[in-house]
């Protein structure tokens, strides 16, 4: 039985984070998140903020 146990070693070379858009949250909470993204100022925060606001506004129009 012990001869069947194997090990695996994986070298992580890159991590790609994703931003999750939660369309089921209230518009006020989405606006607060957008403002925090604007204040934080990390490299991809601007794009995430634009997308969050676009999705919020599209949901309000429907």
C-alpha positions in Angstrom: 0.0 0.0 0.0 2.8 2.5 0.8 4.3 2.0 -2.6 1.2 3.5 -4.2 1.6 6.8 -2.3 3.2 9.5 -4.6 4.2 13.1 -4.0 3.8 16.0 -6.3 5.6 19.3 -6.2 4.3 22.3 -8.1 6.2 25.5 -8.6 3.9 28.5 -8.8 5.3 31.1 -11.3 2.4 33.5 -11.7 -0.8 34.5 -9.9 -3.6 36.3 -11.7 -6.2 37.8 -9.3 -9.7 38.3 -10.4 -12.2 40.9 -9.3 -15.6 39.5 -8.5 -18.6 41.7 -9.5 -21.5 41.0 -7.2 -24.5 42.3 -9.0 -26.9 41.3 -6.3 -25.5 43.9 -3.8 -27.3 47.2 -3.2 -26.3 50.1 -5.5 -25.2 52.1 -2.4 -22.7 49.4 -1.4 -21.4 49.1 -5.0 -20.9 52.9 -5.0 -18.9 52.6 -1.7 -16.7 49.9 -3.2 -16.1 52.0 -6.3 -15.0 54.9 -4.1 -12.6 52.7 -2.1 -11.2 51.4 -5.4 -10.6 55.0 -6.5 -8.9 55.9 -3.3 -6.7 52.8 -3.2 -5.2 53.5 -6.6 -3.6 50.1 -7.4 -2.7 49.4 -11.0 -5.9 47.6 -12.0 -8.3 49.4 -9.6 -9.3 52.0 -12.2 -10.5 49.4 -14.7 -12.3 47.4 -12.0 -14.0 50.6 -10.8 -15.2 51.5 -14.3 -16.6 48.0 -14.8 -18.3 47.9 -11.4 -20.0 51.3 -12.1 -21.0 50.2 -15.6 -22.6 47.0 -14.4 -24.4 48.9 -11.5 -25.8 51.5 -13.9 -26.9 48.8 -16.4 -28.7 47.0 -13.7 -30.5 50.2 -12.6 -31.6 50.9 -16.2 -33.3 47.4 -16.5 
